[in-house]
Amino acid sequence: MAASSANENSDKPRRTVTSFRNFVSQNHDSQFPAESGRYHLKTKENDEHMGWVFPDSDKEVPGAERDHINGAKSVRGLYDIASLNYTGKCTVPVLWDKKLNTIVNNESSEILRMFSTEFNHFAEIPCLDLYPPNLRSLINETNEWVHHGINNGVYKCGFATTQTAYDEAVKQLFDALDKCEEILEKQRFLCGNTLTEPDIRLFVTLIRFDEVVYAQLIFMFWAYTVIFKCSKRLIREYSNLFNYTKDIYQIPGLSSTVKMDHVKQNYYGSFPSINPLGIVAHGPNIDYSLSHDRHRFS
């Protein structure tokens, strides 16, 4: 689940490798020890030059806040503070250390792992372990094919520059979605009946898929489904995957993190090579708060 921009200089684009890879640890001797109130997570998709531009006030853009910590005007400003010689892309998420005033990590999969393994003793629900020891081998294996086939798969489809590369990417994507559908016919989550890392990693693509990926064909290709030409099948046409997405969305506290208007504005405005006019399509406005059938595995 790399949080970095796609490299468009190939018929099979690769996503840029993230560059800040330090790790927060419960070890008190660590450079970045797990401490309550010390770290701040910046999340939002990036653009090519400045990264996320912060509003001037908390009321300027609904759902967005100014940078209360450093007063930075954009994510680029945070990267400049962390490294004066940084020349790479300014991507998010960014885990920021308020004590050392620097970026700890900008790789989403590693930040997710840190929150689960190193910060659980600060969590409201410490018993929720997304990386339990008895499932780690299966979780690691599942993370791999979910990332390559689905999380990164939609970008491989969208940025493919030859028919052969596109055909290969679409097959890989929908083979992986079919695999998920088959697994979820037998159990509530990807690694059993307990929520784990791969579920969070898969959810972030599923929740955007129909809204930003499919929709109606107006002028441009719609998000993943249409902007990224992943229109073979909608997630809501998969019975298990659609109910699974609603199940995770309805976990207390999670739905408030989904800002679909921000998602659409970002995807329609961030890829001029695919959507040069930046037109944001309407709909389909799916209600993920409706009932689901995943309780049958309780």
C-alpha positions as CSV (number, residue, x, y, z in Angstrom):
1,M,0.0,0.0,0.0
2,A,2.8,2.5,-0.9
3,A,1.6,6.0,-0.6
4,S,3.5,7.4,-3.5
5,S,3.0,8.6,-7.0
6,A,2.9,6.4,-10.1
7,N,5.9,6.5,-12.4
8,E,4.4,7.0,-15.8
9,N,7.6,6.5,-17.8
10,S,6.9,2.9,-18.6
11,D,4.1,0.9,-20.2
12,K,4.0,-1.0,-16.8
13,P,4.2,1.9,-14.4
14,R,5.8,1.4,-11.0
15,R,5.0,3.4,-7.9
16,T,7.8,5.6,-6.5
17,V,9.5,4.1,-3.4
18,T,8.9,6.0,-0.2
19,S,12.0,7.5,1.4
20,F,11.4,8.1,5.1
21,R,11.5,4.6,6.6
22,N,12.2,5.0,10.4
23,F,10.2,3.0,12.8
24,V,8.5,3.9,16.1
25,S,9.2,1.3,18.8
26,Q,8.1,0.5,22.3
27,N,11.8,0.3,23.1
28,H,12.6,3.5,25.2
29,D,16.1,3.6,23.8
30,S,14.7,4.0,20.2
31,Q,15.3,7.2,18.4
32,F,11.5,7.3,18.0
33,P,10.0,5.7,21.1
34,A,6.2,5.2,21.3
35,E,4.9,8.1,23.4
36,S,1.4,9.5,23.8
37,G,0.9,12.9,22.1
38,R,4.3,12.9,20.4
39,Y,3.4,12.0,16.8
40,H,1.0,13.5,14.3
41,L,-0.3,11.7,11.1
42,K,-0.8,13.8,8.0
43,T,-3.0,12.0,5.5
44,K,-4.2,13.1,2.0
45,E,-3.3,12.1,-1.5
46,N,-0.5,14.1,-3.1
47,D,0.0,16.1,-6.2
48,E,3.2,16.2,-8.2
49,H,4.8,19.4,-7.0
50,M,3.8,20.6,-3.5
51,G,1.9,17.7,-2.1
52,W,-1.2,18.5,0.0
53,V,-1.8,22.2,0.3
54,F,-3.0,23.1,3.7
55,P,-5.9,25.6,4.1
56,D,-5.2,29.0,5.8
57,S,-7.9,28.2,8.4
58,D,-9.8,25.3,9.8
59,K,-13.0,26.6,8.2
60,E,-11.7,27.3,4.7
61,V,-12.2,23.8,3.4
62,P,-14.7,21.5,5.1
63,G,-13.0,18.5,6.5
64,A,-9.5,20.0,6.2
65,E,-7.3,21.7,8.8
66,R,-4.4,24.1,8.6
67,D,-1.0,22.9,9.9
68,H,-1.2,23.7,13.6
69,I,2.2,22.3,14.4
70,N,4.6,24.0,11.9
71,G,2.4,26.4,10.0
72,A,3.5,24.8,6.8
73,K,1.6,25.9,3.7
74,S,1.9,22.5,2.0
75,V,3.3,19.0,2.6
76,R,6.4,20.2,0.6
77,G,7.1,22.5,3.6
78,L,7.2,19.5,6.0
79,Y,9.6,17.7,3.7
80,D,11.9,20.8,3.6
81,I,11.9,20.9,7.4
82,A,12.7,17.2,7.7
83,S,15.4,17.3,5.0
84,L,16.8,20.5,3.4
85,N,18.3,18.4,0.6
86,Y,15.2,16.4,-0.2
87,T,14.5,16.2,-3.9
88,G,11.9,13.4,-4.1
89,K,8.1,13.5,-4.3
90,C,6.2,14.9,-1.4
91,T,3.8,12.0,-0.6
92,V,1.4,11.2,2.2
93,P,0.7,9.8,4.7
94,V,3.4,11.4,6.8
95,L,4.0,10.4,10.4
96,W,5.5,13.5,12.1
97,D,7.5,13.6,15.3
98,K,6.6,16.8,17.1
99,K,9.5,16.4,19.5
100,L,12.3,16.0,17.0
101,N,10.4,18.0,14.4
102,T,10.9,15.6,11.6
103,I,9.2,13.0,9.4
104,V,9.5,9.5,10.9
105,N,7.9,7.5,8.1
106,N,5.9,8.1,4.9
107,E,5.2,4.5,4.0
108,S,1.5,3.7,4.8
109,S,2.0,-0.1,5.3
110,E,4.7,0.5,7.9
111,I,2.7,3.3,9.7
112,L,-0.2,0.8,9.9
113,R,2.1,-1.8,11.4
114,M,3.5,0.7,14.0
115,F,0.1,1.8,15.1
116,S,-0.9,-1.8,15.7
117,T,2.2,-3.2,17.3
118,E,3.8,-0.2,19.0
119,F,1.0,2.1,20.1
120,N,-1.7,-0.5,21.2
121,H,-1.1,0.3,24.9
122,F,-2.3,3.9,24.1
123,A,-5.3,2.8,22.1
124,E,-8.9,2.9,23.3
125,I,-9.3,-0.7,22.3
126,P,-5.9,-2.3,23.0
127,C,-7.3,-5.8,22.5
128,L,-7.7,-5.1,18.8
129,D,-4.5,-6.6,17.3
130,L,-4.2,-6.2,13.6
131,Y,-1.0,-8.2,13.5
132,P,-1.5,-11.1,16.0
133,P,1.5,-13.5,16.3
134,N,-0.4,-16.6,15.3
135,L,-1.5,-15.1,12.0
136,R,1.6,-13.2,11.0
137,S,2.7,-15.6,8.2
138,L,-0.8,-15.6,6.6
139,I,-1.1,-11.8,7.1
140,N,2.3,-11.2,5.4
141,E,1.3,-13.4,2.5
142,T,-2.1,-11.8,2.1
143,N,-0.6,-8.3,2.3
144,E,1.6,-9.1,-0.7
145,W,-1.1,-10.3,-3.1
146,V,-3.6,-7.6,-2.0
147,H,-1.0,-4.9,-2.6
148,H,0.3,-6.1,-5.9
149,G,-3.0,-7.3,-7.3
150,I,-5.4,-4.6,-6.0
151,N,-3.9,-1.6,-4.2
152,N,-1.3,-1.2,-6.8
153,G,-3.3,-3.0,-9.4
154,V,-5.7,-0.1,-10.1
155,Y,-2.7,2.2,-10.8
156,K,-1.2,-0.4,-13.2
157,C,-4.4,-0.3,-15.1
158,G,-4.8,3.4,-15.1
159,F,-1.2,4.3,-16.2
160,A,-0.6,1.4,-18.6
161,T,0.5,2.9,-22.0
162,T,0.1,-0.2,-24.1
163,Q,-2.9,-2.5,-24.7
164,T,-0.8,-5.5,-23.6
165,A,0.3,-3.9,-20.3
166,Y,-3.3,-2.8,-19.6
167,D,-4.8,-6.3,-20.4
168,E,-2.3,-7.9,-18.1
169,A,-3.0,-5.5,-15.3
170,V,-6.8,-5.8,-15.6
171,K,-6.5,-9.6,-15.4
172,Q,-4.3,-9.4,-12.4
173,L,-6.7,-6.9,-10.6
174,F,-9.9,-8.8,-11.2
175,D,-8.3,-12.2,-10.5
176,A,-7.3,-10.8,-7.1
177,L,-10.8,-9.4,-6.5
178,D,-12.3,-12.8,-7.4
179,K,-9.9,-14.4,-5.0
180,C,-11.2,-12.1,-2.2
181,E,-14.8,-12.8,-3.1
182,E,-14.1,-16.5,-2.8
183,I,-12.3,-16.2,0.6
184,L,-15.1,-13.9,2.0
185,E,-17.7,-16.5,1.1
186,K,-16.3,-18.7,3.8
187,Q,-15.2,-16.2,6.5
188,R,-15.8,-12.7,7.7
189,F,-12.4,-11.2,7.0
190,L,-9.4,-12.1,4.8
191,C,-7.4,-14.0,7.4
192,G,-10.3,-15.5,9.4
193,N,-13.1,-14.0,11.4
194,T,-10.9,-11.3,13.0
195,L,-10.1,-8.0,11.5
196,T,-6.3,-7.8,10.5
197,E,-3.9,-5.6,8.5
198,P,-4.9,-6.9,5.0
199,D,-8.6,-5.9,5.7
200,I,-7.6,-2.3,6.3
201,R,-5.3,-2.3,3.3
202,L,-8.0,-3.7,1.0
203,F,-10.7,-1.5,2.4
204,V,-9.0,1.7,1.3
205,T,-9.2,0.6,-2.3
206,L,-12.6,-0.9,-2.1
207,I,-14.3,2.2,-0.6
208,R,-13.0,4.3,-3.5
209,F,-13.5,1.7,-6.3
210,D,-17.0,2.3,-7.5
211,E,-17.1,6.0,-6.5
212,V,-13.8,7.0,-8.0
213,V,-13.2,4.1,-10.3
214,Y,-16.4,3.3,-12.1
215,A,-19.5,5.5,-12.4
216,Q,-20.9,6.7,-15.7
217,L,-18.7,7.4,-18.7
218,I,-18.9,11.2,-19.1
219,F,-16.0,12.8,-21.0
220,M,-13.3,11.0,-19.0
221,F,-12.7,7.7,-17.3
222,W,-14.1,7.6,-13.8
223,A,-11.6,7.2,-10.9
224,Y,-10.5,3.6,-10.5
225,T,-13.3,2.2,-12.5
226,V,-13.4,4.8,-15.1
227,I,-10.4,7.1,-14.6
228,F,-8.2,4.1,-14.2
229,K,-10.1,2.0,-16.7
230,C,-11.1,-0.7,-14.2
231,S,-14.6,-1.0,-15.5
232,K,-14.9,-4.7,-15.9
233,R,-17.0,-5.1,-12.8
234,L,-18.2,-2.9,-9.9
235,I,-17.5,-3.8,-6.3
236,R,-21.2,-3.7,-5.6
237,E,-21.7,-6.5,-8.1
238,Y,-19.6,-8.7,-5.8
239,S,-22.0,-9.8,-3.0
240,N,-19.3,-10.7,-0.5
241,L,-16.9,-7.8,-1.2
242,F,-19.7,-5.2,-1.1
243,N,-21.1,-6.5,2.2
244,Y,-17.6,-6.8,3.6
245,T,-16.9,-3.1,2.6
246,K,-20.0,-2.0,4.4
247,D,-19.0,-4.1,7.4
248,I,-15.7,-2.4,7.8
249,Y,-17.1,1.0,7.1
250,Q,-19.5,0.6,10.0
251,I,-16.7,-0.1,12.5
252,P,-17.2,2.6,15.1
253,G,-15.0,5.6,14.3
254,L,-14.0,4.5,10.8
255,S,-16.7,6.1,8.7
256,S,-15.6,9.6,9.9
257,T,-12.2,9.1,8.2
258,V,-13.8,8.6,4.7
259,K,-14.2,12.0,3.0
260,M,-15.6,11.0,-0.4
261,D,-15.7,14.5,-1.7
262,H,-12.0,14.9,-1.0
263,V,-11.3,11.5,-2.7
264,K,-13.1,12.5,-5.8
265,Q,-11.6,16.0,-6.0
266,N,-8.1,14.5,-5.6
267,Y,-8.4,11.7,-8.2
268,Y,-10.1,13.9,-10.8
269,G,-7.6,16.7,-10.3
270,S,-4.3,14.8,-9.8
271,F,-3.9,13.0,-13.1
272,P,-3.9,15.5,-16.0
273,S,-2.6,12.9,-18.4
274,I,-5.8,10.9,-17.8
275,N,-8.3,13.6,-17.0
276,P,-6.9,16.9,-18.5
277,L,-10.0,19.0,-17.9
278,G,-10.3,18.0,-14.2
279,I,-14.0,17.4,-14.5
280,V,-15.4,15.7,-11.4
281,A,-18.2,13.3,-12.2
282,H,-21.4,13.0,-10.1
283,G,-22.6,10.0,-8.2
284,P,-23.1,7.1,-7.6
285,N,-23.1,8.2,-3.9
286,I,-23.2,4.7,-2.4
287,D,-24.6,4.4,1.2
288,Y,-22.2,2.2,3.0
289,S,-24.1,2.6,6.3
290,L,-26.9,0.2,5.0
291,S,-27.2,-3.2,6.5
292,H,-24.9,-6.1,5.5
293,D,-24.8,-9.8,6.0
294,R,-21.4,-10.3,7.5
295,H,-22.8,-11.0,11.0
296,R,-23.5,-14.5,9.7
297,F,-19.9,-15.3,10.6
298,S,-20.2,-14.0,14.2
